[in-house]
Amino acid sequence: MFVLSEIQDLVRIPPHTFNTPIHHAINDELHKKYANKVISNLGLVVSVWDLLDINDGMLKPGDGASFVDVKFRCIVWKPFMGEILTGWVKECTAEGIKPVELAWVWKADEENELYIESNEKIRFRIEEEIFANIKPKSSVEASGIEEPKNKTPPYAIVASCQAEGMGCVSWWD
Amino acid sequence: MKILNERDQFLSNYEVFEHLKGLKSKYDWTFTPEDEEALKKKYENSKHKRYKRFTNCGLDLEVITRDMTEYFSRLSSSMITSKEGFKELMIYLNTFDLMKIEKLQIVNSLPRSMAHLYVLVEECDQRLDEEACEGILQKIGELFPSEEEEEEEEEGEEQQGDDEQEIAEEQGEEGQLEEQADATTEQ
């Protein structure tokens, strides 16, 4: 589910954008900084919705850019506990339910076996959300020379299909 | 950075989808061959042949716009095509005693079966009688007729596409093998 969050931030407007209208330049800078990023304990920012307040620009000695204090609202994707979402199965792993032929099996009764396969439309309920800190561990990583191997996602969601009406959409239609 | 208000307002999928579509057309981004065709047509009669797609707002916005529009267009909420339909459904839902969040979820996922509706509304069987439930389902079916048949066809096409890819890959591998064989004979 999407919410609008109100954020205040100091934006650096580089000198080469001084000729464009200020709200265009601010929008671009905000998108550069926030779009497709996860804010810890808030959610995934999609894009800027609108600008609420633009203060006068400030200067810093030794820098040609102006710094503008902005209040804006942005679209944030943050599901709440117990929300029902629909998605597509990307991958099935051994964690959780017993995997058979790379598919999850739900034994509804002795005769019927229902499979959850990859790329199938699935409905689930949000149980838990996990924000991980993914600061680079060494200077090599920070400069982008070496990519860490097992990256934990900055924002993970644990969901369950253990209720009536959940699971593959095709089961219930 | 300071977060002033975490949850100022809720947005429905439809509103976010419209916002992203606005961004997409503003910057002339194309994500599929069909988009490309449409864009060419749009600029056929205008004097400015230059696309505006190179912007200052960074790649991340384009990436998330692409991913979200793809996700939304596969979801059932993409069936809402006009503001009028959206409004009518909301007005109809307001006649029931439902929480704001439940109405939002109904609008987002447009339930077509009783099982789906029961999942979205907590303690549905006690709060709503069967007539009300059926009324909601009927209203949804009326306003946004489902396109299940078309979806099935699309799925079939997708599978075909996959097959073709596989075949192409196999051919590619064979080609390599042949080249290797040629190389060995020359030696």
HADDOCK unambig.tbl for C-alpha pairs under 7 A between the chains (distance, minus, plus):
assign (segid A and resid 2 and name CA) (segid B and resid 10 and name CA) 6.10 0.50 0.50
assign (segid A and resid 2 and name CA) (segid B and resid 11 and name CA) 5.17 0.50 0.50
assign (segid A and resid 2 and name CA) (segid B and resid 12 and name CA) 6.59 0.50 0.50
assign (segid A and resid 3 and name CA) (segid B and resid 7 and name CA) 5.97 0.50 0.50
assign (segid A and resid 3 and name CA) (segid B and resid 9 and name CA) 5.61 0.50 0.50
assign (segid A and resid 3 and name CA) (segid B and resid 10 and name CA) 4.42 0.50 0.50
assign (segid A and resid 3 and name CA) (segid B and resid 11 and name CA) 5.45 0.50 0.50
assign (segid A and resid 4 and name CA) (segid B and resid 7 and name CA) 5.92 0.50 0.50
assign (segid A and resid 4 and name CA) (segid B and resid 8 and name CA) 5.33 0.50 0.50
assign (segid A and resid 4 and name CA) (segid B and resid 9 and name CA) 5.17 0.50 0.50
assign (segid A and resid 4 and name CA) (segid B and resid 10 and name CA) 6.28 0.50 0.50
assign (segid A and resid 5 and name CA) (segid B and resid 5 and name CA) 5.72 0.50 0.50
assign (segid A and resid 5 and name CA) (segid B and resid 6 and name CA) 4.81 0.50 0.50
assign (segid A and resid 5 and name CA) (segid B and resid 7 and name CA) 5.26 0.50 0.50
assign (segid A and resid 5 and name CA) (segid B and resid 8 and name CA) 5.50 0.50 0.50
assign (segid A and resid 6 and name CA) (segid B and resid 3 and name CA) 6.23 0.50 0.50
assign (segid A and resid 6 and name CA) (segid B and resid 4 and name CA) 5.35 0.50 0.50
assign (segid A and resid 6 and name CA) (segid B and resid 5 and name CA) 4.84 0.50 0.50
assign (segid A and resid 6 and name CA) (segid B and resid 6 and name CA) 6.36 0.50 0.50
assign (segid A and resid 6 and name CA) (segid B and resid 8 and name CA) 6.60 0.50 0.50
assign (segid A and resid 7 and name CA) (segid B and resid 2 and name CA) 5.78 0.50 0.50
assign (segid A and resid 7 and name CA) (segid B and resid 3 and name CA) 4.47 0.50 0.50
assign (segid A and resid 7 and name CA) (segid B and resid 4 and name CA) 5.32 0.50 0.50
assign (segid A and resid 7 and name CA) (segid B and resid 5 and name CA) 6.92 0.50 0.50
assign (segid A and resid 8 and name CA) (segid B and resid 1 and name CA) 5.82 0.50 0.50
assign (segid A and resid 8 and name CA) (segid B and resid 2 and name CA) 5.06 0.50 0.50
assign (segid A and resid 8 and name CA) (segid B and resid 3 and name CA) 6.19 0.50 0.50
assign (segid A and resid 8 and name CA) (segid B and resid 4 and name CA) 6.64 0.50 0.50
assign (segid A and resid 9 and name CA) (segid B and resid 1 and name CA) 4.46 0.50 0.50
assign (segid A and resid 9 and name CA) (segid B and resid 2 and name CA) 6.23 0.50 0.50
assign (segid A and resid 10 and name CA) (segid B and resid 1 and name CA) 6.92 0.50 0.50
assign (segid A and resid 28 and name CA) (segid B and resid 56 and name CA) 5.77 0.50 0.50
assign (segid A and resid 28 and name CA) (segid B and resid 57 and name CA) 4.19 0.50 0.50
assign (segid A and resid 29 and name CA) (segid B and resid 57 and name CA) 6.37 0.50 0.50
assign (segid A and resid 31 and name CA) (segid B and resid 57 and name CA) 5.50 0.50 0.50
assign (segid A and resid 31 and name CA) (segid B and resid 58 and name CA) 6.96 0.50 0.50
assign (segid A and resid 31 and name CA) (segid B and resid 61 and name CA) 6.40 0.50 0.50
assign (segid A and resid 32 and name CA) (segid B and resid 57 and name CA) 5.22 0.50 0.50
assign (segid A and resid 32 and name CA) (segid B and resid 58 and name CA) 5.02 0.50 0.50
assign (segid A and resid 32 and name CA) (segid B and resid 60 and name CA) 6.96 0.50 0.50
assign (segid A and resid 35 and name CA) (segid B and resid 60 and name CA) 5.72 0.50 0.50
assign (segid A and resid 35 and name CA) (segid B and resid 61 and name CA) 5.13 0.50 0.50
assign (segid A and resid 36 and name CA) (segid B and resid 60 and name CA) 5.66 0.50 0.50
assign (segid A and resid 36 and name CA) (segid B and resid 61 and name CA) 6.40 0.50 0.50
assign (segid A and resid 36 and name CA) (segid B and resid 64 and name CA) 5.68 0.50 0.50
assign (segid A and resid 46 and name CA) (segid B and resid 64 and name CA) 6.68 0.50 0.50
assign (segid A and resid 47 and name CA) (segid B and resid 61 and name CA) 6.97 0.50 0.50
assign (segid A and resid 84 and name CA) (segid B and resid 120 and name CA) 6.71 0.50 0.50
assign (segid A and resid 165 and name CA) (segid B and resid 115 and name CA) 5.21 0.50 0.50
assign (segid A and resid 165 and name CA) (segid B and resid 116 and name CA) 5.66 0.50 0.50
assign (segid A and resid 165 and name CA) (segid B and resid 119 and name CA) 6.02 0.50 0.50
assign (segid A and resid 172 and name CA) (segid B and resid 115 and name CA) 6.87 0.50 0.50
assign (segid A and resid 173 and name CA) (segid B and resid 113 and name CA) 6.70 0.50 0.50
